[in-house]
Amino acid sequence: MKALLKGLDRIIVSLMWIALAVGVLMMFHVSADVAGRFFGKPFAGTNEVVAGYYMILLVFLPWAYVTRNDNHVCAEMFVRLIPPSAMVWVEIGIKILTLVYIGVFTWQTWFRAVQQMNRGEALQIVTSYLPVWPSRFALPLAGGLMAIYLVLRIISDIRDAASGRASLSPKPPSIAGEA
């Protein structure tokens, strides 16, 4: 199980690095476009590339990384009253509910991405078209990796909780992937 998590971790960290690189690339692209507008030579299609590629990759590729680090938004107002031994099972239940949601999300976005690919989804930019259907596959990729990671974590957490070795939200290595 730990070997599977470690192998999956490499993919998750790689996608996070890709998302960070996309963010930097987007900043340079938008900055160059703003400078170009100042000098009367803006880049054609900057808004479309930002909306059709950069933002999608930037938002969705880190999903599995956020799940891996247990960094989702949470409200602890009521769960503070739950004893730690029961809290482990509450967290497992939350992961199962998240898995169900992400499973449906991944399934639906996969079918939608295939539809968009078959239709040749594109955005019009000035005098041509920018195909954006390839970026639609980032959603099921991110959701699928998140789902796989959740399944492995749920199995690991149930095994640990049943054996009494459970701990709350173990933190994996940093983004650099140190072991």
N, C-alpha and C positions, 0 to 999 in steps of 0.2 A: 504494500500500500504506500509506504513511504517513497519507494522508488518511482511509483506512478506519479505521486504528488511532486516529486523533485523534477521529473521529466516535464510534467505539465507546467511547473513553475518556470522553466526556461522559456517556454512558449509565451507564457503570460508576461514575463518581464520583457521579452523581445517586443511584444505588442505595445507595451507601455513605452518603450524607447521609440518605437515607430510613431506613436501618438505624440510624444514630445518633439520628435523631429518634424512632424507635420505642423505642430504649433509654431515652431521656429520658422519653418518655411512660409507659413501663412503670414507671420509678422513681417518677414522680408518682402513678400509679395505685396501685401497691403501698403507697406511703407513705400515701396518703389512706385506703386500706383499713385499714392498721394503726392510723392515728389514729381511724378510724371504729370499729374494734373496741374501742379504749380507751374511747370514749364510748358504746359499746353500739349503734352503727349501722354495722356493716360493709357494704361493697358486696357485693351478690349476684353471684357468678360471677367474682370476681377471679382465682381460680386457673385457671378454665377459659379466660378471656381471655388470661391470661399463657401458658398451655400451648398454646392453640389458635391464637394470632395472634402475640403479641409475640415469643416465643422462636423461632418458626419464621422470622419475618422478620429478627430480629436475627442469627440464625445463618447463614442461607442467602444473603440479599441481598449481603453483602460478599464472597462467593466470588470473583467476577471481579476485584474490587479486590485481593484477596490474590494472585491469579494475576498480575495486572498488575504488581505490585510484587515478584514473586518472593519472597514472604514465607511460603511454606509451610514446614512443619517439614521439616528436612533433617538428615541425619547425614553429616558430612564426614570421618569417621574414615578411610575407605578411599579416597575420591576425592582426597584430598590428594596421593596418590602419582601420580595421572594427570597427564601433562603438559598445559599449558593448551590446546595445539592439539587434543588428543584430547578434553579436557574439554568443549569446545564441542559435539562430536558426542554425548558422553554426555548432556549437558543436552537436546539435541534429542531423543535417544531417550527420555529421561524425560518430556519434554513429549508425545511421541507415545503413550507408555503411559498417561499421565494423560488424554490426549484419548480414548483407547479406553474407559477406565473411566468418564469423565464422560459420554461418549456413551451408554453403556449405562444409567448412572444417570438421565440426562435422559429417555431413551426410556421407561424403566420408571416413573419418577415422573410423566411425562405421562399414561400410561395409567391409573395409579392415581388421579391427580387427576381425570381424566374419570370414572372409576368412582365416586369419592366424590361428585362433582357430580351424577351421575345418581341416586345413592342419596339425595342430600340430607343428607350427613353433618352431624350436629349433636351438641353436648354438652348434656346436661340441666343447667340451672341453676335451682335452687329450684323455681319453678312454670312455667318455660318452657324453650325450647330455644335454644341459640346455634349458628347455622350456622357450621361451621368449614371446609367444603369450599373456600371461596375461597382460604384461606391455603395449601392444598395445591398451588396453581399457582406458588407462590414457588420451590419446588424445581426444577421444570423450567425456569423462567425463569432462575434463578441458574445452573443447570447449562448451559443453552443459551448464555448469554452467556459463560460460562467457556470452553465448547467453541469458540465463534466466535473468541474472543480467542486461544485456543491455536492454532487453525488459522492465523490471521494471523501469530502469533509464530513458529510452526514454519516457515512459508514464508519469512518475513523472515530467520530465523536460518540456514536452509539456504542462502539466497541469499548472506548475508554470509559464512558459513563457506566456501562454494565460491569466493568471490571473494577470500578472505583478509582480509576486513575484520571478522571476527567478534570480538566482545568478550563477556566473561562477564557475564551478568545486568545489562543496562543498566537503570538505575533511571529510571522515568518521573517526571513531575512529582508534587508532593505532592497531598494530598487536595483542596486548594483548586483544583487544576487549572491552576496557573501553567504557562505554556509556557516 
